[in-house]
Amino acid sequence: MTAPLPNLQPMTPGQAIRAARARRKWSQKTLARHIARVSEDRGLIADVESYKSQISRWENDVVNPSPATREMLAEVFETSVEELFGLPTDSQLPRPLILEARVTPETLALLEDRRSVTVRTEHTFGPYWAIRQLSDDVAMALDFLKIAPEQHRSTLIHLVARLMELQGWTLQESGHTTEAVMRTDQAKMYAEMSGDPALHAMVTMRLSNTLTVSNPQLAGMYAQKAHDLAAREAESRLHAILARQSALAAAHMGDQHAVADHQARADDYVDATPHKLVGYVDRSYIDSEMAYAHLLLGDAATAMTLLADHVAQWRNPGQARDHAVARARYLHALCLAGDYTGAHTEYETTLAAYSGAPSARARNSLRGVLATAAIARPGSCQTSIATAIRRHITTVLSEGAAT
């Protein structure tokens, strides 16, 4: 059979994937199964449902497939990346020639500044804008690493690890869990190369977090590894977030006693010295995360107690996304406790906060509200409130899926 000519027409990545799928007469679910098979062959997590949702985002050009994903799709369609996604046209500018002389302290400072802006963007608006910026920044940093002079390599490796970790986080927060695991695992490799135990511990904790839902046992093992790596570090809020992750893994395994132990450890460190690697960690953040652990255990009362002081007033005004997450969790806790009068008071503010800074965590809590409100105890007032809340949440979530 004659090989198809490379695609020379300008086509978006989403259009290219959709066209290749149409030629094979595959449904999105069929394509997801093929991707899962290739992922499994490569030793990666193979989650068909996760890939199915990602295919929809790719084909609608909501998310631009990473280079690794493009290679995997090319293998699935038994072609090359160039044939699948097209050749670069003459009108496209070439990437700048990166010379060793250009990897300077100023270069590194520029990358640090770009990362800082991306962090603030993500904290304020959620991951949508940040995920696009990080794809370019990671590629740029890796290009610099190839030709960096020896005196700058250590600093650059440290920066690459943090950029990849941040990229993994934004992928996770936007619902791309499988890609988040892959990118965070790569970040862990660079963190280990950096020789910084604190960075290695933080990124190992993040890898644990990406695996918490799909494989809580493995997540628990990585969480313990993170504790071990940080054992000799000075007491700081880094230890609080490590304990938080152990609590989440334990909650997903239904271990109430372990959750209590890890929560106590997090409380011991949450007011300690802030750590530059986890500057977002404070009492509001830890209490919100622990509330989520208790929601997983079905303990609405403890979740409400933890969240009550933070819902109206978040400690860090720059953390709009985390505040929206806390509000969604509080709404879930109210419904789980059967307090639909309180839920009716909160839900409009919660949905406005989510719309302003959407994230996978908040979306999952809102879905929890939908499931809980669907089984509301019969009663005219309670049922009508639950129905109204469900209707509004469904509308907001469907609008988000369409963008």
Secondary structure by P-SEA (a helix, b strand, c coil): ccccccccccccaaaaaaaaaaaacccaaaaaaaaaaaaaaacccccaaaaaaaaaaaaaccccccaaaaaaaaaaacccccccccccccccccccccccccccaaaaaaaaaaaaaaaaaaaccccaaaaaaaaaaaaaaaaaaaccccccaaaaaaaaaaaaaaaaaaaaaacaaaaaaaaaaaaaaaaaaaccaaaaaaaaaaaaaaaccccaaaaaaaaaaaaaaaccccccaaaaaaaaaaaaaaaaaccaaaaaaaaaaaaaccccccccccccccaaaaaaaaaaaaaaaccaaaaaaaccccccccccccaaaaaaaaaaaaaaaaaaacaaaaaaacaaaaaaaaaacccaaaaaaaaaaaaaaaaccccaaaaaaaaaaaaaaaaaaaaaaac
